[in-house]
Amino acid sequence: MSSTLPPLQDPAEARLILGSTSRYRRELLQRLHLPFAVCAPAVDETPLPGEAPATLARRLALAKAREVAARFPQALVIGSDQVADLDGQPIGKPGTHERAIEQLRAMRGRTVVFQTAVAVVCQARGFEAQDLAPVSVRFRALDDAEIEHYLRTEQPYDCAGSAKSEGLGIALLDAIDSDDPTALIGLPLIRVARMLREGGLNPLVAA
């Protein structure tokens, strides 16, 4: 990242907090050139019985933002969550090589919707906004050798659906359909910038 970017702040002093420890989301938010802090939300991410992927992503994004905002009520807090949606079934982070193989085999030759939700909350002002940025991704008809090579090279075990499109994972795909180009990486910046403006923090005129 550019050396002109502001350093991360202390959450107790920050006007803006990213309620996530994801390095992908942190790098994306840095593109807006706003000073911010990072704080891990204490939220149980277990899906509810029968919960649809989009509903799960929305619920967790708002829960993360609210949990951190309760600790730092003066700040604008961003919460986000992403769930891969294969025919209505949620696909999370694989965690292991074996699980990643299973995920990519299930998705090959098919379209998966990556449901990326974002919420912005300021408790002191009673401000809440949230939105969903679905991204339709069509996977190639991958063979097992391609899957194995990709996983050994990229090791995307902390990515929903085992697909890391900003790296070699782009070669897994036939097409991406999205109206917010950073959503697939984990934080839809067009929506984030809009919600920050609504919350009183415009990246283009921020002091």
C-alpha positions as a Markdown table, in Angstrom:
| # | Residue | x | y | z |
|---|---|---|---|---|
| 1 | Met | 0.0 | 0.0 | 0.0 |
| 2 | Ser | 1.0 | 3.6 | -0.5 |
| 3 | Ser | 3.1 | 5.2 | 2.2 |
| 4 | Thr | 0.8 | 8.2 | 2.2 |
| 5 | Leu | -2.0 | 6.1 | 3.7 |
| 6 | Pro | -2.9 | 7.0 | 7.3 |
| 7 | Pro | -1.8 | 4.5 | 9.9 |
| 8 | Leu | -4.3 | 2.5 | 11.9 |
| 9 | Gln | -5.7 | 4.3 | 14.9 |
| 10 | Asp | -6.6 | 3.4 | 18.4 |
| 11 | Pro | -10.3 | 2.4 | 18.5 |
| 12 | Ala | -10.9 | 4.6 | 21.5 |
| 13 | Glu | -9.9 | 7.6 | 19.5 |
| 14 | Ala | -11.1 | 6.7 | 16.0 |
| 15 | Arg | -14.0 | 8.3 | 14.1 |
| 16 | Leu | -14.2 | 5.2 | 11.9 |
| 17 | Ile | -13.8 | 1.6 | 12.9 |
| 18 | Leu | -13.6 | -1.5 | 10.8 |
| 19 | Gly | -15.3 | -4.2 | 12.8 |
| 20 | Ser | -13.2 | -7.0 | 11.2 |
| 21 | Thr | -9.8 | -8.5 | 11.5 |
| 22 | Ser | -9.8 | -9.6 | 7.8 |
| 23 | Arg | -6.7 | -8.4 | 6.1 |
| 24 | Tyr | -8.6 | -8.3 | 2.8 |
| 25 | Arg | -11.2 | -5.9 | 4.2 |
| 26 | Arg | -8.6 | -3.7 | 5.8 |
| 27 | Glu | -6.7 | -3.4 | 2.5 |
| 28 | Leu | -9.9 | -2.5 | 0.7 |
| 29 | Leu | -10.9 | 0.1 | 3.2 |
| 30 | Gln | -7.5 | 1.7 | 2.9 |
| 31 | Arg | -8.4 | 2.6 | -0.7 |
| 32 | Leu | -10.7 | 5.4 | 0.7 |
| 33 | His | -7.7 | 7.1 | 2.4 |
| 34 | Leu | -9.6 | 7.6 | 5.6 |
| 35 | Pro | -8.0 | 7.1 | 9.0 |
| 36 | Phe | -9.6 | 4.2 | 10.8 |
| 37 | Ala | -9.1 | 1.6 | 13.5 |
| 38 | Val | -9.6 | -2.2 | 13.4 |
| 39 | Cys | -11.6 | -4.0 | 16.1 |
| 40 | Ala | -12.6 | -7.7 | 16.2 |
| 41 | Pro | -16.3 | -8.2 | 16.7 |
| 42 | Ala | -17.4 | -10.8 | 19.3 |
| 43 | Val | -20.2 | -12.4 | 17.3 |
| 44 | Asp | -21.2 | -16.0 | 17.0 |
| 45 | Glu | -21.3 | -16.7 | 13.2 |
| 46 | Thr | -23.2 | -20.0 | 13.4 |
| 47 | Pro | -26.1 | -20.0 | 10.9 |
| 48 | Leu | -29.6 | -20.3 | 12.2 |
| 49 | Pro | -31.5 | -23.5 | 11.2 |
| 50 | Gly | -32.8 | -23.0 | 7.6 |
| 51 | Glu | -31.3 | -19.5 | 7.3 |
| 52 | Ala | -30.7 | -18.4 | 3.7 |
| 53 | Pro | -27.2 | -17.3 | 2.8 |
| 54 | Ala | -28.2 | -13.7 | 2.0 |
| 55 | Thr | -30.1 | -13.5 | 5.3 |
| 56 | Leu | -27.2 | -14.9 | 7.2 |
| 57 | Ala | -24.8 | -12.4 | 5.6 |
| 58 | Arg | -27.0 | -9.5 | 6.4 |
| 59 | Arg | -27.6 | -10.6 | 10.0 |
| 60 | Leu | -23.9 | -11.1 | 10.7 |
| 61 | Ala | -22.8 | -7.9 | 9.1 |
| 62 | Leu | -25.2 | -5.9 | 11.2 |
| 63 | Ala | -24.4 | -7.9 | 14.4 |
| 64 | Lys | -20.7 | -7.2 | 13.9 |
| 65 | Ala | -21.2 | -3.5 | 13.4 |
| 66 | Arg | -23.6 | -3.2 | 16.4 |
| 67 | Glu | -21.3 | -5.2 | 18.7 |
| 68 | Val | -18.3 | -3.0 | 18.1 |
| 69 | Ala | -20.4 | 0.2 | 18.1 |
| 70 | Ala | -21.7 | -0.7 | 21.6 |
| 71 | Arg | -18.1 | -0.5 | 22.8 |
| 72 | Phe | -17.2 | 2.6 | 20.8 |
| 73 | Pro | -20.5 | 4.5 | 20.6 |
| 74 | Gln | -19.2 | 7.7 | 19.1 |
| 75 | Ala | -17.6 | 6.0 | 16.1 |
| 76 | Leu | -19.0 | 5.0 | 12.7 |
| 77 | Val | -18.5 | 1.2 | 12.6 |
| 78 | Ile | -18.4 | -0.9 | 9.5 |
| 79 | Gly | -19.4 | -4.6 | 9.8 |
| 80 | Ser | -19.3 | -7.0 | 6.8 |
| 81 | Asp | -19.9 | -10.6 | 6.1 |
| 82 | Gln | -19.7 | -12.9 | 3.0 |
| 83 | Val | -21.5 | -16.2 | 2.4 |
| 84 | Ala | -21.2 | -18.2 | -0.8 |
| 85 | Asp | -24.6 | -19.3 | -2.0 |
| 86 | Leu | -24.9 | -22.5 | -4.0 |
| 87 | Asp | -28.5 | -23.2 | -4.8 |
| 88 | Gly | -29.6 | -21.7 | -1.6 |
| 89 | Gln | -27.1 | -23.5 | 0.6 |
| 90 | Pro | -24.4 | -21.5 | 2.4 |
| 91 | Ile | -20.7 | -22.3 | 1.8 |
| 92 | Gly | -18.3 | -20.8 | 4.3 |
| 93 | Lys | -14.6 | -20.7 | 4.7 |
| 94 | Pro | -13.1 | -24.2 | 4.2 |
| 95 | Gly | -10.5 | -24.0 | 6.9 |
| 96 | Thr | -8.7 | -27.2 | 5.5 |
| 97 | His | -7.3 | -28.4 | 2.2 |
| 98 | Glu | -9.7 | -31.4 | 2.2 |
| 99 | Arg | -12.7 | -29.2 | 2.7 |
| 100 | Ala | -11.6 | -26.8 | 0.0 |
| 101 | Ile | -11.3 | -29.6 | -2.5 |
| 102 | Glu | -14.9 | -30.6 | -1.6 |
| 103 | Gln | -16.1 | -27.0 | -2.1 |
| 104 | Leu | -14.5 | -26.5 | -5.5 |
| 105 | Arg | -15.6 | -29.9 | -6.8 |
| 106 | Ala | -19.2 | -28.9 | -5.8 |
| 107 | Met | -19.0 | -25.6 | -7.5 |
| 108 | Arg | -17.2 | -26.5 | -10.8 |
| 109 | Gly | -19.2 | -25.8 | -13.9 |
| 110 | Arg | -21.9 | -24.0 | -11.8 |
| 111 | Thr | -22.9 | -20.5 | -10.8 |
| 112 | Val | -22.4 | -19.4 | -7.2 |
| 113 | Val | -23.7 | -16.2 | -5.7 |
| 114 | Phe | -21.3 | -14.6 | -3.2 |
| 115 | Gln | -23.6 | -12.7 | -0.8 |
| 116 | Thr | -21.6 | -9.8 | 0.6 |
| 117 | Ala | -23.4 | -7.8 | 3.2 |
| 118 | Val | -22.2 | -4.5 | 4.8 |
| 119 | Ala | -23.6 | -2.4 | 7.7 |
| 120 | Val | -22.5 | 0.9 | 9.1 |
| 121 | Val | -23.6 | 1.9 | 12.7 |
| 122 | Cys | -23.1 | 4.8 | 15.0 |
| 123 | Gln | -24.7 | 4.1 | 18.3 |
| 124 | Ala | -24.5 | 7.6 | 19.7 |
| 125 | Arg | -26.3 | 9.1 | 16.8 |
| 126 | Gly | -28.8 | 6.2 | 16.3 |
| 127 | Phe | -27.5 | 5.7 | 12.8 |
| 128 | Glu | -27.8 | 2.4 | 11.0 |
| 129 | Ala | -27.5 | 1.5 | 7.4 |
| 130 | Gln | -27.1 | -1.8 | 5.7 |
| 131 | Asp | -27.0 | -3.3 | 2.2 |
| 132 | Leu | -26.3 | -6.5 | 0.3 |
| 133 | Ala | -24.0 | -6.8 | -2.8 |
| 134 | Pro | -24.6 | -10.2 | -4.5 |
| 135 | Val | -22.0 | -11.3 | -7.0 |
| 136 | Ser | -22.8 | -14.0 | -9.4 |
| 137 | Val | -19.7 | -16.1 | -10.3 |
| 138 | Arg | -19.6 | -18.8 | -12.9 |
| 139 | Phe | -17.0 | -21.5 | -12.3 |
| 140 | Arg | -15.2 | -23.3 | -15.0 |
| 141 | Ala | -15.6 | -27.1 | -15.3 |
| 142 | Leu | -12.4 | -27.6 | -13.3 |
| 143 | Asp | -10.6 | -31.0 | -13.3 |
| 144 | Asp | -9.1 | -32.4 | -10.1 |
| 145 | Ala | -5.5 | -31.5 | -11.1 |
| 146 | Glu | -6.5 | -27.9 | -11.6 |
| 147 | Ile | -8.2 | -27.8 | -8.2 |
| 148 | Glu | -5.2 | -29.3 | -6.5 |
| 149 | His | -2.7 | -27.0 | -8.2 |
| 150 | Tyr | -4.7 | -23.9 | -7.3 |
| 151 | Leu | -5.1 | -24.9 | -3.7 |
| 152 | Arg | -1.5 | -25.8 | -3.2 |
| 153 | Thr | -0.5 | -22.4 | -4.8 |
| 154 | Glu | -3.0 | -20.1 | -3.2 |
| 155 | Gln | -4.0 | -21.8 | 0.0 |
| 156 | Pro | -7.3 | -19.8 | 0.2 |
| 157 | Tyr | -8.6 | -21.6 | 3.3 |
| 158 | Asp | -9.8 | -18.3 | 4.9 |
| 159 | Cys | -11.9 | -17.4 | 1.9 |
| 160 | Ala | -15.6 | -18.2 | 1.5 |
| 161 | Gly | -16.0 | -20.9 | -1.2 |
| 162 | Ser | -12.2 | -21.4 | -1.4 |
| 163 | Ala | -12.0 | -18.8 | -4.3 |
| 164 | Lys | -9.6 | -15.9 | -4.1 |
| 165 | Ser | -10.4 | -13.9 | -7.2 |
| 166 | Glu | -7.8 | -11.2 | -6.6 |
| 167 | Gly | -5.1 | -13.8 | -7.1 |
| 168 | Leu | -4.8 | -17.1 | -9.1 |
| 169 | Gly | -8.4 | -17.8 | -8.3 |
| 170 | Ile | -9.4 | -15.7 | -11.2 |
| 171 | Ala | -8.4 | -18.6 | -13.4 |
| 172 | Leu | -11.1 | -20.8 | -11.8 |
| 173 | Leu | -13.8 | -18.6 | -13.3 |
| 174 | Asp | -15.7 | -18.1 | -16.6 |
| 175 | Ala | -17.5 | -14.9 | -15.6 |
| 176 | Ile | -18.3 | -12.5 | -12.8 |
| 177 | Asp | -21.4 | -10.3 | -12.7 |
| 178 | Ser | -21.5 | -7.5 | -10.1 |
| 179 | Asp | -22.4 | -3.9 | -9.7 |
| 180 | Asp | -19.8 | -3.3 | -6.9 |
| 181 | Pro | -16.4 | -4.6 | -8.1 |
| 182 | Thr | -14.7 | -5.0 | -4.7 |
| 183 | Ala | -17.7 | -7.0 | -3.2 |
| 184 | Leu | -16.2 | -10.3 | -4.2 |
| 185 | Ile | -13.0 | -9.6 | -2.3 |
| 186 | Gly | -15.0 | -8.9 | 0.8 |
| 187 | Leu | -16.1 | -5.3 | 1.1 |
| 188 | Pro | -18.3 | -3.5 | -1.4 |
| 189 | Leu | -16.7 | -0.1 | -1.4 |
| 190 | Ile | -19.3 | 1.7 | -3.6 |
| 191 | Arg | -21.9 | 0.8 | -0.9 |
| 192 | Val | -19.5 | 1.5 | 1.9 |
| 193 | Ala | -18.7 | 5.0 | 0.6 |
| 194 | Arg | -22.5 | 5.8 | 0.2 |
| 195 | Met | -23.3 | 4.7 | 3.7 |
| 196 | Leu | -20.4 | 6.6 | 5.1 |
| 197 | Arg | -21.6 | 9.7 | 3.4 |
| 198 | Glu | -25.1 | 9.1 | 4.8 |
| 199 | Gly | -23.4 | 8.8 | 8.2 |
| 200 | Gly | -21.6 | 12.1 | 7.9 |
| 201 | Leu | -18.2 | 11.0 | 6.6 |
| 202 | Asn | -17.5 | 11.7 | 3.0 |
| 203 | Pro | -14.2 | 10.2 | 1.8 |
| 204 | Leu | -13.8 | 12.9 | -0.8 |
| 205 | Val | -14.1 | 15.8 | 1.6 |
| 206 | Ala | -13.1 | 14.2 | 4.9 |
| 207 | Ala | -10.7 | 16.4 | 7.0 |
